């Protein structure tokens, strides 16, 4: 197994010299500018959609955690120890996975 690296053939557009080459170069430049703008618009749409999904997930998790806390309020009323155990457990369940993902992403770098 030697040092084998793939070779890529990149396209080359030879427009030539003179007025024809100048006009074709300007047209290609305008075309690539339009293509880049369209790709940036698509990238922006993907970014905002991803941000919306992440915020919706966090919203759902937050209100689900609140629902669990209020469901346990009758059991923990007047008992700070049991209340602290429930709050610690819900904190670990609902926030711990975020820290786990960040930790794993740091390890895998």
N, C-alpha and C positions, 0 to 999 in steps of 0.2 A: 504494500500500500504506500505509494508515493504521495507526493504533494499534488493532489488532483484538485484543481479548481475549475468550476464551470466558466465557460466563456460565453459572453453575451454579445450578440450582434446588434448594436444600436443603429437605428436608422439614420441615414445621412442624406440631407437634401442639398443638392448642389444647384444653386440658382444661377450661377454664372455672374459675369461682370456686365456692366452697362446698365441701361435704363430698365431693361426687362428684369434683371436680377434685383435691382433696387425696388421696383414695384412689387415683385413677388415677395421680397423680404418684408416689406411693410405690410402686405396682406397676411403673410404668415404671422407676423408679430401681432396684428390685430386679432387674428383667429385664436392664437394662443392666449391672449389677454381675455377674450370672451370665455374660453374654456376654463381658465383659472378662476374667473369670477363665478361661473356656474358651479364649479367644484366647491368653492368657498361657501356658496349659498346652500348647497347640499350638506356640507360639513356643519354649517350653522344649524340647520334643521335637525340633524342628528344630535348635535350637542344639546339643543333646547329640549328635544324629546327625552333624551337620557336624563337631563336635569329634572324634568317633570316626573319621570318614573321614580327617580331617587327620592324626591320630595314626597311623592305620594306614599312610597313605602315607609318613610320615616314618620309621616303623619299617621298612617295606619298603626304602626308599631307603638307610637306614643299613646294614642287613644285606647289601644287594646291594653296596654300596661295600666292606664288609668282605670279602665273597666275592672281589671283584676284587683287592683288596689281597693276600689270602692266596694267590690263584692266581698272582700275580706274585712271590711271595716267593722262589721258586727262582731266578728270573732276577736278582733284586736282592740276593741274599745276599752280603754283603761289599763291595758297591759303593754307597756312600752317595750318590753323584751321581745314579745311575739311580733309586735309591729316592726321592730328593728330587723328581726330575722326575715320577715316577709319583704321588707324594703330592700334588704341586702340581696336576697334571692332574685327579686325582680330586676334589680339593678344589674346583677351579673348576667341574667338571661337576656335582657333587652339592650344592654350596652356592651357586654363582654365580647360578643361576636364581632363588633366593629373593631375593638382593639385586637382581637385575634386575626382579623383580616389584615390590619395594618402591620402587625408583628410578622405574619407570614410573608407579606410583600417585602418587608425589610430583609428577611432572612434569604429570600430567593434572589436578591439582587446580585 
